[in-house]
Structure formats: C-alpha cells, structure tokens
C-alpha cells in the first residue's frame, strides 16, 4: 500500500502493480510507459499533467480520484470501476474501455480520439465540452 505519497516528474517504465492500494497519493508531471495495474484500488488520488502510454488497467477501482490535464495513449481499461472521479482537460488517444462502470463521474473538456467504449455503464455523471473523434460504441 502507498499512503499519501507525492511523486514529482517520476517515470515508471515497464512497471506492474498487483493488488496494490493507493491512498491520497499525488502525481505531478509523471509518466507511465508499458505499465500494468491488476486489481488495484485508488482512493482520493490526484494526477496532474501525467501521461500514460501503452498500459493496462485490469479490474481496478478508483474512488474520488482527479485527473487534471492527463493524456492516455493506447491504454486499455478492463472491467474497471470509477466512483465520483473527475477528468478535467486532456485526451484519450486510441484507448479501449471494456465493461467499465462510471458512477457520478465528471468529464470536462476531454477529447476522445479513435477510442473503443464497449459494454460500459455511466450513472449520474456529466460530460461538459467533450469531443469524440472516430470512436466506436
């Protein structure tokens, strides 16, 4: 478990995390490349200007997390759950969402490019000034 850790301009290359818990962590201008998160839980974590490239999230849960100006490139989300999360500005490029659930999540000024969103559920959330380009639902 990671408790109240702060990461500034950190790079995570080829890292895999199995059944880890992250509580109140902050990531600033950090990069994740060829990563995997399996069955991990994120509680009140904040991500600022981070980039996620060629990675996967498998059965992960996000509670009250905030993603500000983060970009996701060629990432996959499999059966993940998001509760009261905020996605403010930034983009998803060639990302896949399979069987994900979004509860009371907000998307502000997000762009989705060539994304696949299949068998996902959205409950009481909102989309403001979002754009979808060449996506499949």
N, C-alpha and C positions, 0 to 999 in steps of 0.2 A: 504494500500500500504506500501511496505517496500522499503526504499531508502538507497542505499549504506551502508547496514548493514554488519557487519562481524561476523561470528559465528565460534568460535573455539571449537572443541570437544564437541559439543552440541548433545544431544539426544532428538529426537522427537518421543514419543510413542503415538500411537493411535490418532494422530492429523488429523484434517480435515480442509482444506482450501477451501473456496468457493469464486470464482470470485476475487481472490487476484492478485495484481500486484507486481512483484519483479523487482526492477531496480538496476543494478550494485551491487548486493549482492555477498559476497564471503562466501563459506562454507568450512572449513578446518577440516578434520577428524571428520565429523559429521555423525550421524546415524539416519535413519528414519525407524521406525517399525510400521507396521499396519497403514499406513497413506493413505490419500486420498486428491487429488487435483482435484477440479471441476472447469472447465472454468478459470483456472489461466493463467497468462501471465508472462513470464520470459524474461527480457531484459538484455543482457550482464552480465549474472550471471556466476560465476565460482565455480565449485565444485572440491575440491582436496581431494583425498583419502577418499571419502564418501561411505557409504554403505546404500543401500535402500532395505528393506526387507518386503515382503508381503504387497505391497501397490499398489495403482492405480492412474493413471493419466487419467482424463476424459476431452476430448475436450480442452486440454491445448496447448498453443503456446510458443515456445522457439525461441528467436531471438538472434543470436550471442552468444550463451552460450557455455561454455567449461567444459567438464567432463574429469578430469585427474585422472587416477588410481582409478576410481569408480567402484563398483560392485553392480549389481542389482540381487536380489534373489526373485524369484516368484512374479514379478511385472507385471502389465498389463498396456498397453498404448492403450486407445480407442480414435480413431479419433483425434490424436494429430498432430500438425504441427511443424516442425523443420526448421528454416531458418539459413543458414550459421553457423551451430553448429559443434563443434569438439569433438570427442570421442577418447581420447588417452589412450591406455592400459587399462586394467581392463576387466571385463567379465559380460555377461548377463547369468544367470542361470535360466532355467525354466520360461522364460518371454514370454509374449504374446503381439504382436503388431497387432492391428486390424484397418484397414482403416487409417493408418498414412501416412503423406506426409513429405518427406525429400527433401529440396531444398538446393543445394550447401553445403551439409554436408560432413565431412571427418571422416572416421573411420581408426584409426591407431592402429595396434596391439591389436585388440579387439577379444575376444573369445565369441562365442555364443554356449551355451550348452542346448540341449533339448528345444529350443525356437520355437514358432509358429509365423510366419510372414505371415499374410494374408491380401489381398487387400490393400497392401501398395504401394506407389509410391516413386521412387527415381529419382530426377532430378539433373543433373550435379554435382554429388558427387563423392567421391572416397573411395575405400577400399584398404588399404595397410597392408599386413601381417596379415590379419584376418583369423580366423578359425571358422568353423561351424561344430558342432558335434550333430548328431541326431536331426536336426532341420526339421521343415516342412514348406513348402512354398505354 
